[in-house]
Amino acid sequence: MQRKNAAKDERIRVEQLTEKYEAVEQKLKESNEQLEEREQLAAEVEQKVAEKIAKAQKDAADFIAAQ
């Protein structure tokens, strides 16, 4: 009888741990997705900043050349 109860308790514990694991795994997946979105946004911002700097340098060079 004790073995049945022990086995049942272990099964319940395994199920609880599995549920917790799956919840943590889902949170990790969501965090990774957010991180990827932020990395993409950072790359886009970096590209736009580089473009604006290049344009400003060209404008400055054109201004100096026109003098």
C-alpha positions, 0 to 999 in steps of 0.5 A: 500500500505504501508503495502505491502511495509513494508511486502516486506521490512521485507521479504527481511530483513529476507532473508538477515539475513537468508543468513548471518546466514547461512554464519556464521553457515558455517564458524563456522562449518569449524572452528570446523572442523579445531579445531578437526583436530588440536586437533587430531594432538596435540594428535598424537604429544603428543603420539609420544613425550611420546613414545620417552621419554619412549624409551630414559628412557629405553635406559638410563636405559639399558646403566646404567645397562650395566656399 
